[in-house]
Amino acid sequence: MKIIICDKTEKEYIEQMRAAGLTVDVRDDITPEQLMVELPNYEGMVVRSRTKVRKDLIDVCPNLKVILRGGAGLDTIDHEYAKEKGITVMNTPLANSKSVAELAIGYMLMMARSLYKASATMKAETWDKKSFNGDEIGGKTLGLIGIGNIGKEVTKRALAMEMTVVAYDPYVKEMAGVKLVSLDELLAQSDYISLHLPKTKESSNMIGKEQFAKMKNGVRIVNCARGGIVNEEALYEALTSGKVAGAALDVFNEEPPTDWKLAKLDNVIASPHIGAATKEAQARVGAEVAEKLIAFAKK
């Protein structure tokens, strides 16, 4: 089977695929225009967040049998359309979970203690100890919207830090240590709200002006899931009005943003979609990609 690697993948696992008899070409700098020309020559492709696989690309690839995304989501792939065309679509849903969960918890700690602001004052050679009287996250209520693989890892860490965890997920019936509630109940009860769900038609803009109005005053928001689940205009308004005390955002509706006003707010921590950007996660992704492609080729 002939495979094209369109995004960065650990070399060790590329060699594993080759040792198993796959023909693997690494083109992790390929442009969308080049991909339209070259992909028809391949039976399989490996992508991450950079490469988008849309209907027009799928339509020019009669030989394509499998698309494997190294990561948890499939929103960069028109996966239902691909399946209609007889193409198998896979991902690596477990590989990134711990890294994203640690980032979410880290963000909560940063907001609770204003660490980003405190660090900035020290770099400015200012000793402003009196301005940084923070909060403990222990004893606070964390509301998880979505409690899949990443949400479960966040839960483990939050419970270890003595937080109370409530969750809204219509696909989950029970989970140890977590009280499952309606979305409205979660919004009303939570001191911190962290999102861990895919972006779909149902979840797009699911947190907007109406939902912010139902939240506690001074709530803090973490989004390491997908941009577009939280309405950015409504979030900006909630942050500038004081309804939301702080937000930590690893994802945006447009990446990179064309309007940077949200990221520039003093009560926002922002990062360029780095949730899975750890050595450990990258290794797990590479291993799972190799394992799944080798197994597919043997069918």
RAUR-V540185 format. One record per residue. N is the residue number from 0. PSI is psi in whole degrees, 0 to 359 (none if undefined). Layout:
N/PSI, N/PSI
//
This chain:
0/137, 1/122, 2/140, 3/130, 4/110, 5/345, 6/165, 7/127, 8/140, 9/133, 10/323, 11/322, 12/335, 13/317, 14/327, 15/317, 16/318, 17/320, 18/334, 19/1, 20/1, 21/144, 22/115, 23/121, 24/127, 25/115, 26/60, 27/8, 28/12, 29/140, 30/161, 31/324, 32/317, 33/323, 34/323, 35/326, 36/321, 37/333, 38/328, 39/344, 40/357, 41/153, 42/341, 43/155, 44/147, 45/128, 46/161, 47/218, 48/331, 49/316, 50/126, 51/135, 52/96, 53/176, 54/318, 55/326, 56/317, 57/323, 58/339, 59/12, 60/74, 61/340, 62/353, 63/128, 64/332, 65/138, 66/125, 67/119, 68/125, 69/93, 70/179, 71/323, 72/165, 73/16, 74/346, 75/0, 76/136, 77/74, 78/326, 79/319, 80/319, 81/318, 82/323, 83/330, 84/4, 85/15, 86/131, 87/131, 88/126, 89/162, 90/186, 91/76, 92/338, 93/337, 94/325, 95/352, 96/312, 97/321, 98/316, 99/320, 100/317, 101/322, 102/317, 103/314, 104/319, 105/319, 106/319, 107/317, 108/319, 109/317, 110/320, 111/325, 112/8, 113/42, 114/325, 115/321, 116/319, 117/319, 118/319, 119/322, 120/324, 121/321, 122/333, 123/8, 124/39, 125/127, 126/93, 127/54, 128/322, 129/341, 130/354, 131/64, 132/98, 133/202, 134/155, 135/146, 136/341, 137/135, 138/349, 139/161, 140/125, 141/124, 142/120, 143/121, 144/102, 145/123, 146/53, 147/215, 148/314, 149/317, 150/323, 151/320, 152/323, 153/318, 154/313, 155/314, 156/321, 157/318, 158/323, 159/335, 160/15, 161/32, 162/155, 163/131, 164/124, 165/155, 166/147, 167/120, 168/107, 169/349, 170/359, 171/130, 172/327, 173/155, 174/133, 175/133, 176/359, 177/135, 178/120, 179/129, 180/171, 181/164, 182/318, 183/320, 184/318, 185/314, 186/321, 187/332, 188/337, 189/138, 190/328, 191/140, 192/125, 193/132, 194/133, 195/67, 196/158, 197/160, 198/120, 199/180, 200/324, 201/325, 202/350, 203/126, 204/31, 205/340, 206/103, 207/201, 208/317, 209/319, 210/321, 211/324, 212/335, 213/352, 214/161, 215/147, 216/134, 217/11, 218/155, 219/139, 220/136, 221/128, 222/102, 223/20, 224/271, 225/145, 226/150, 227/347, 228/320, 229/127, 230/117, 231/326, 232/317, 233/322, 234/317, 235/315, 236/318, 237/325, 238/321, 239/337, 240/343, 241/354, 242/314, 243/124, 244/329, 245/159, 246/144, 247/119, 248/120, 249/352, 250/152, 251/160, 252/319, 253/134, 254/115, 255/159, 256/150, 257/338, 258/116, 259/9, 260/325, 261/312, 262/335, 263/351, 264/145, 265/333, 266/25, 267/132, 268/133, 269/147, 270/156, 271/63, 272/61, 273/14, 274/321, 275/8, 276/65, 277/155, 278/320, 279/317, 280/319, 281/321, 282/317, 283/322, 284/311, 285/318, 286/318, 287/323, 288/310, 289/313, 290/315, 291/321, 292/320, 293/316, 294/320, 295/317, 296/336, 297/351, 298/none
//
